[in-house]
Amino acid sequence: MGETFDKDPSAKLDYTVDWSSWLCAGETITASDWTVPDGLTEASASFDDDSATVWLTGGTDDTDYKVVNQITTNAGRIDQRTIVIAVKER
């Protein structure tokens, strides 16, 4: 499992997956998709050559959510990473 991030239920925050150490020399991200479970809302998402970012809102206090980022590269490789969003009232 990937990193765990804390989030307040009322916060709108960005979370980034850095793919740079996994990519080969000259390889870049050409597509990025996020799977966000019910309870969280994807406000927006973006990517650049070596990272992918999602902005999330919502969530229920004392609930952990698994959020998955799947990328495709210019070399045709596809992989995914999971991060955990731990929603806690702050």
C-alpha positions as CSV (number, residue, x, y, z in Angstrom):
1,M,0.0,0.0,0.0
2,G,1.2,3.5,-0.7
3,E,1.4,6.6,1.5
4,T,-1.3,7.6,3.9
5,F,-2.4,11.2,4.0
6,D,-4.6,12.9,6.6
7,K,-7.6,15.0,5.5
8,D,-10.2,16.9,7.3
9,P,-13.8,16.2,6.0
10,S,-14.3,19.9,5.0
11,A,-10.8,20.3,3.3
12,K,-10.2,20.5,-0.4
13,L,-6.6,19.2,-0.9
14,D,-4.3,18.0,-3.6
15,Y,-2.4,14.6,-3.5
16,T,0.4,13.8,-5.9
17,V,1.9,10.5,-6.9
18,D,5.5,11.0,-8.1
19,W,6.3,8.4,-10.7
20,S,9.8,9.7,-11.6
21,S,11.8,6.9,-9.9
22,W,9.7,4.3,-11.8
23,L,9.9,5.8,-15.2
24,C,12.8,4.9,-17.6
25,A,15.0,7.5,-19.1
26,G,13.0,9.5,-21.7
27,E,9.7,8.0,-20.6
28,T,6.8,10.3,-19.8
29,I,3.2,10.0,-18.6
30,T,0.7,10.3,-21.4
31,A,-2.5,9.5,-19.5
32,S,-3.5,9.4,-15.9
33,D,-6.8,8.1,-14.4
34,W,-7.9,8.2,-10.7
35,T,-10.3,5.8,-9.0
36,V,-11.9,7.6,-6.1
37,P,-14.3,5.6,-3.8
38,D,-17.8,6.7,-2.8
39,G,-17.6,9.3,0.0
40,L,-14.7,11.3,-1.5
41,T,-15.2,13.6,-4.5
42,E,-12.6,14.2,-7.2
43,A,-12.6,18.0,-7.7
44,S,-10.0,18.0,-10.5
45,A,-7.0,16.0,-11.7
46,S,-3.9,16.7,-13.7
47,F,-0.5,15.2,-14.7
48,D,2.8,16.2,-16.1
49,D,5.8,14.2,-17.5
50,D,6.5,12.4,-14.2
51,S,3.7,12.9,-11.6
52,A,-0.1,12.8,-11.3
53,T,-2.2,15.0,-9.0
54,V,-5.8,14.7,-7.8
55,W,-7.8,17.3,-5.7
56,L,-10.2,15.7,-3.3
57,T,-13.1,17.0,-1.2
58,G,-15.5,15.3,1.3
59,G,-15.0,12.2,3.3
60,T,-16.5,10.8,6.5
61,D,-14.7,11.4,9.8
62,D,-12.7,8.3,11.0
63,T,-12.8,6.6,7.6
64,D,-9.9,5.5,5.4
65,Y,-10.3,5.6,1.6
66,K,-8.1,3.9,-0.9
67,V,-7.5,6.1,-4.0
68,V,-5.9,4.6,-7.0
69,N,-3.8,6.3,-9.7
70,Q,-3.3,4.5,-13.0
71,I,-0.9,5.9,-15.6
72,T,0.0,5.1,-19.2
73,T,3.4,6.1,-20.6
74,N,4.8,7.0,-24.0
75,A,6.5,3.6,-23.9
76,G,3.1,1.8,-23.6
77,R,3.6,0.8,-20.0
78,I,0.6,0.9,-17.6
79,D,0.9,0.7,-13.8
80,Q,-1.0,1.9,-10.8
81,R,-0.3,3.1,-7.2
82,T,-2.7,3.3,-4.3
83,I,-2.7,6.0,-1.7
84,V,-4.8,6.1,1.5
85,I,-6.7,9.1,2.5
86,A,-7.4,9.0,6.3
87,V,-10.3,11.4,7.0
88,K,-10.1,12.8,10.5
89,E,-11.8,15.8,12.0
90,R,-9.0,18.3,12.8
